[in-house]
C-alpha cells in the first residue's frame, strides 16, 4: 500500500507556499461574499455535481472553481515544483490536474459550463474579480442563458 500522506515541508520556501495556500479557503469565502454583494446571487456552495465546484449557478448551469495556483498549477503563475520529495509532488500535481480534467469532461457531458477563477485573481482583493463575475452573471441572465 502506498502512503499518500503529505510529507512534511522540507524547506522554508515550501512551508511558506503551503501556509499561503491555507488562506485560499478564506479567499474563497471573501470572493463569495464580494460576489454576493456585487449582485451575483442564486448560487449554491459545494453542490453534489462532478468536481464539487466552489460555486454553482443552477439556473445558468455554470460551475465555478476557485483554484489555488500552487495546487492546480496555474499556467499564468508558473510556480516551481518543490525540489524535496519531487516524485511525491509530481504525482500529486498530476493527480490534481487529471481530476480537474475529468470533472470538466463530466460537467460538459451534463451541459454544465465550467469556469475557473485562479487564486491570483482574488488576491489581494476579491472585489475586482467579483465585480467582473457579477457583470458576467447579469449579462447571461439578460441574454436568456438561464
C-alpha positions in Angstrom: 0.0 0.0 0.0 1.3 3.4 -1.0 1.5 6.1 1.7 -0.1 9.1 0.2 0.0 11.3 3.3 1.5 14.7 2.7 5.2 14.9 3.6 6.4 17.5 6.0 7.6 20.6 4.2 11.4 20.3 3.9 12.3 23.9 3.2 11.3 27.3 4.3 10.1 28.1 0.8 7.8 25.0 0.8 6.5 25.9 4.3 5.6 29.4 3.1 3.9 28.1 0.0 1.8 25.6 1.9 1.0 28.2 4.6 -0.1 30.7 1.9 -2.3 28.1 0.3 -4.2 27.5 3.6 -5.5 31.0 3.1 -7.2 30.0 -0.2 -10.3 28.9 1.6 -10.5 32.3 3.3 -10.1 33.9 -0.1 -12.9 31.7 -1.5 -15.2 32.9 1.3 -14.2 36.5 0.7 -14.8 36.1 -3.0 -18.2 34.6 -2.5 -19.2 37.4 -0.1 -17.9 40.0 -2.6 -19.7 38.3 -5.5 -23.0 38.3 -3.4 -22.5 42.0 -2.5 -22.0 42.8 -6.2 -25.3 41.0 -7.1 -24.1 37.6 -8.2 -26.8 35.7 -6.4 -28.6 32.4 -6.8 -25.6 30.2 -6.5 -25.1 27.0 -4.4 -21.9 26.3 -2.5 -20.3 22.8 -3.0 -23.2 21.2 -4.9 -23.0 17.4 -5.4 -22.1 17.6 -9.1 -18.8 16.4 -10.7 -15.8 18.2 -9.3 -17.7 19.7 -6.4 -17.4 23.3 -7.7 -17.0 26.1 -5.2 -20.0 27.9 -6.6 -22.8 26.6 -8.9 -25.5 28.7 -10.6 -28.1 26.0 -11.3 -30.3 28.4 -13.5 -27.3 29.2 -15.7 -25.8 25.7 -15.5 -22.5 27.4 -14.6 -19.9 25.7 -12.2 -17.2 27.9 -10.8 -14.0 26.6 -9.4 -11.7 28.8 -7.4 -8.3 27.1 -7.8 -5.2 27.6 -5.7 -2.3 28.5 -8.1 0.1 26.1 -6.3 -2.2 23.0 -6.1 -3.7 23.3 -9.5 -0.6 24.5 -11.3 -1.7 27.9 -12.6 -0.3 28.4 -16.1 0.0 32.2 -15.5 1.9 31.9 -12.3 4.3 29.2 -13.3 5.2 28.3 -9.7 8.1 26.0 -9.4 7.6 22.4 -8.1 9.1 21.6 -4.7 12.6 20.1 -5.0 12.3 17.9 -1.9 10.1 14.8 -2.3 9.9 15.7 -6.0 8.3 12.4 -7.1 5.6 12.8 -4.5 4.8 16.3 -5.7 5.0 15.4 -9.3 2.5 12.6 -8.8 0.2 14.8 -6.6 0.1 17.6 -9.2 -0.6 15.1 -12.0 -3.5 13.6 -10.0 -4.9 17.1 -9.2 -4.8 18.1 -12.9 -6.3 14.7 -14.0 -9.1 15.1 -11.5 -9.7 18.7 -12.8 -9.8 17.4 -16.5 -12.2 14.5 -15.6 -14.6 16.8 -13.7 -14.6 19.3 -16.6 -15.4 16.5 -19.1 -18.2 15.2 -16.8 -19.7 18.6 -16.4 -19.6 19.1 -20.2 -21.5 15.9 -20.7 -24.1 17.2 -18.3 -24.3 20.5 -20.2 -22.8 22.5 -17.4 -20.2 25.2 -18.2 -17.0 25.2 -16.2 -15.3 28.5 -15.2 -12.0 28.6 -13.3 -11.1 31.6 -11.2 -7.5 31.5 -10.1 -6.2 32.4 -6.6 -4.1 35.2 -8.0 -7.2 36.8 -9.5 -8.7 37.2 -6.0 -5.5 38.2 -4.2 -5.1 40.6 -2.5 -8.7 41.8 -3.0 -11.6 39.8 -4.3 -13.7 42.8 -5.2 -12.4 43.4 -8.8 -12.8 39.8 -9.9 -16.2 39.5 -8.1 -17.4 42.6 -9.9 -16.4 41.0 -13.2 -18.2 37.8 -12.3 -21.4 39.7 -11.2 -21.4 41.5 -14.6 -21.0 38.2 -16.4 -23.8 36.6 -14.5 -26.1 39.6 -15.1 -25.3 39.5 -18.8 -26.0 35.8 -19.0 -29.4 36.4 -17.3 -30.2 39.3 -19.6 -29.4 37.3 -22.7 -31.5 34.3 -21.6 -28.7 31.9 -21.0 -30.6 30.7 -17.9 
